[in-house]
């Protein structure tokens, strides 16, 4: 069996690298959230893609969002993961890329987290977006250009 989550991540990362090189995309950026009492790094992080100019963390999620609730299909664990990435990387804009289901409308749902512990306090914006990859390259490019823009 093929690990579709890896294929989905590789496809979108490759597409962004090819079509948005001016954003200086870096994939699989590794880091750690903490260190233990022996000063050893623990709790590894691996961001799917980090864009520069402006800075945006991009994470792919190969699952269909069920948008009936106020969380719009974003799991609590995924949101916690993105907040940790944002705080650790000092990046205020995060994008979660989900595949668009054939029977669903695409949507961009934005969540704002008030990081009151930062000095000065800041707002983390997390966008959850459905990407239709079953279209031609020009349409995928247009979708991603809209998604990756920072307001």
N, C-alpha and C positions, 0 to 999 in steps of 0.2 A: 504494500500500500504506500501511496505517496503522502508525505506530510504536507497537506494543503496549506496549513498556516505558514509554513516555511516558503512554499512556492508563492503564496500571496505576498508575503513580506518582500521576498527577493524581486518579484515583478514590480511592485510599486517603488521600492528603493532604486532599482535599476532605471525605471522610467523617470523618476525625479532627478536622478544623477545625470541622465542623458539630456533631459529637456529643461532643467533648471540649474545648470552648472554655476551660474552667477550667484546662486544662493549658498555655494560652497558646502554641499551635502556631505556629511560624515556618517557612515553607517557603523552600527555595532559599537557605539561609544561605551566603554566600560568605566565603571567607577565603584565606589563603596559608600554606603550610608553611614557607617560607624567604624569605630575601632574598639577592641576589647581592652581589658586591664593590662594586657601585654603589649599594647599599641599595635596589635595586628589588625589589618583591615578585615571587616566582616560585613555581611549583608550586601553582596554584590549587586550592582545594577548594570543593565545592558539596554541602553536606549537604541531602538531600531534605527533612528535617523535623527540627526541634529542639523538644522539649517542655520546659516548665518545671514545677516543683512536683510531683515532683522532676524534675531534668534527665535527659532521655533523648534520644539521637540515634536517629532512625528512618531507615532506608535501605531502599528497595524494590529487589528483584532479580527481574526478570521472566524466570525460568528455573526449571525443575523440578530440585529437588535429588535426586541419586542417593545414597541414604543407606546404601549397602553398606559404606562404609569408616569409619574412626574420625573422619574429618573431617565426616561426616554430610552430604556434598554441598556444603559451603561451600568455595569456591575459595580458594587461598592468597592470590591478589591481592585478593579481597574482604575477607579477614580483615586483611591489611596496610592496606587503605584504611580500615577501621573503627578500627583501632588508631591510625592517624595522625589521624583525626577526633577520637577520644577524647582523645588527648594534647594536640592543638592547642586543643581546646575545654575542656579540663579537666573532662570529663564521664566518669563511670565506668560508665554504663549505655548500651548500644547494642543496638538491635533491628534485625535483618534480616528483612524481610517478603517471603516467597516465595509464589507462588500454589500452592494445593493442587491436585495432580493428581487427576483423578476416580478413579483407581485406587489412590491412596495414602492411608494414614492420616495425619492431621495429627500433627505432633510439635513439641515445643519442645526444642531442643538448645542447651545452654549451654556456652560456652567461657570460661575464666578466664585472663587474661593478667596476670602479675605485673609491674607497672611498678616495678622496683626503682630506677630512676633518678629517680623522683619523690621529693620531699621533703615529707612522709614518704612512704615507699613505699605503693603502693595497688594494688588489684586492679580490673582492667577486666573487666566482665561483658558478654559478647556473646551475645545470644540469637538463634538462627536459628529462624524460625517459619513454618509453612505456614498461609496464610489461605484459607479457603473463601469466595470471593466469589460463589458461585453459590447463595446462600441469601438469605433475606429480611433486611431491614435490622436487625431486632432480633437475629438470630443473628450477623450481622457485628459489631454493636455489642458483644455479649457476648464474642465472640472477642477483639476488640481491647481491651476492658476487662481481660480476663485477661492478654493479651500485654503490655500497656503498664504493668502494675503492676510496682513495683520491690520486690523482697524485701529 
